[in-house]
Amino acid sequence: ASTIRRLAREFGAAASIGSTIVIEGQKMPLRPVCAFPDCRGLAAHMYGVWTGTAVQLLNVMVGAVDVPGGNLSTNVVGPHGKFRIGEGPEGLVTSGPELGNRRPYPARKPTVPQTVDLGELFPVGRSPRPLLALGLLEYAHLLPYKPEVVVHCSSNAIMVGANPKLLAQALSRLSFMVSFAHTIDETVEFADIILPVQHPLERLDFPVNSLRGWVTGDQWYFTLRQPGVESKPNVKHLADVFLDLGEKLGLGRKVTAELNNRLRLKEPYRLDEQRSYRWEEILDLSAKSGFGSDHGLDWLKKNGLVAWRRGLGERYPRGVLRLPRLPIYFEHFLEIRPKVEALVKEAGLDWDLSGYQSMPFWKPCPASAQRARGYDLLAVNFKFGFHSFSTTEGNPWLDELTTRHPWGYNLIMNAATARQKGIGDGETVIVESCEGEKVTGTVKLTQGIHPEVVGVGACFGRWSHGQPLSRGKGVNYNTLLPHKMEWIDAFSGHLDACAPIRVSKA
């Protein structure tokens, strides 16, 4: 408690409430503090949304949001001063159009499930993807149809989700699966038909970056991705494959109309619904629509990107502009809870809906009860700077680098903890999850890790025959994650990423 009080005093003092700064002749509030709310350690737990909200509210309470020195959000004011947020009837900020109809505020109307991930029962959750496997295995009876066909595109869902075996079991129950893929991976191996598409290094795309969070600094910038290598014959861009399928299904006009809407194309660059297009042609029209007739694909191929200086109101919106107010009390969560409770009860589900609160709160996550059962450690996942999700493990150069890295494909364990268990550096150990899943790996001892955790790197432990280089190397962290409703936040749809384990010598 004394540490919390000390940090609170230091944070409040550092905020320098009342101070100002002049930038480019404009006087603005100066709040040189920032509590960063967007990280996996905060959010990837039961009630993690509230933990992240509590951290962001530190910034809100001292006025350190979207002003110089404070926490700058994900571009709430876009290019040319266009607001990317909305305003509710009470004057409170609402989500922008990028989130589509899955916005946390105002809450959506909950209904009986229509989608496999049961998203209709999560009216304030963004995307309850952990429910995908459970929706197929345990809750399929709640749907008004029998799931039989899946169209899979890009993501290696089996490897990047909790308990890969569970999703594999769910996919095996479907009658038919088609995958759009450039690599045969663990998920693609379930497909009945595989339609080859270009690898990112073979693709032409514009813009590659997203305004949702990755445009920062003094400039707006929109980058072109050009092919680094040539595709094999008849291998097309994913968009071209979908355009072809749309034509063959008689949906060409609908696809064109949707592209006009999604790409926000302006005259004279809107697509003609009476004709067909290739993706490269659409990119050219989109670039000209957004940046002028002299900034088409030919210009971009020579220059690589479009960029210009951001205005003060775009860099520091709340320092210059009048923006909707930020909430500190979320009564709409309480208002929507009875409707969710009624639907959950009608479906015969026993879900914990205590996450529907009006202000941040804390409850222990399920892992806290596992120590008494002998699961005295937690598996934690960490990243390497040279690997990206599940996409790079098959790269020979990166495989060699991983092999030479001191942690690499090993399990990382605190040396003092290992001594207590009679485990030596370089020995083979068995890691068992609280759900009985077991993995085997080589342990690397270090003082550079917390004594109560075991580190598992990247997305290793692959088994696809289409990935011979990465097959059988390292340990798959997600195998150790419990995947059942008791470990999923019924408020947000987030899966708790705590993985209670015990470790023994093999």
Buried (B, 14 or more C-beta within 10 A) or exposed (E): EEEEEEEEEEBBEBBBBEEEBEBEEEEBBBBBBBBEBEEEEBBBBBBBBBBBBBBBBBBBBBBBBBBBBBBBBBBBBBBEEEBBBBEBEEEBBBBBEEEEEBBBBBBBEBEEBEBBBBBBBBBBBBBBBBBBBBBBEBBBEBBEEEBEEBEBEBBBBBBBBBBBEBBBEBBEEBEEBBBBBBBBBBBBBBBEEBBBBBBEEBBBBBBEBEBEEEBEEEEBBBBBBEBEEEBEEEBBBBBBBBBBBBEEEEBBBEBBBEBBEEBEBEEEBBBEEEEBBBBEEBBBBBBBBBBEEEBBBEBBEEEEBBBEEBBBBBBBBBBBBEBBEBBEEBEBBEEBBEBBBEBBEEBEBEBBBBBBBBBBEEEEBBBEEBBEEEBBBBBBBEEBEEBBEBBBBBBEEBBEBBEEBEBBBBBBBBBEBBEEBEBEEEBEBBBBBBBEBEBEBBBBBBEEBEEEBBBBBBBBBBBBEBBEEBBEBBBBBBBBBBBBBEBBBBBBBBBBBBBBBBBEEE
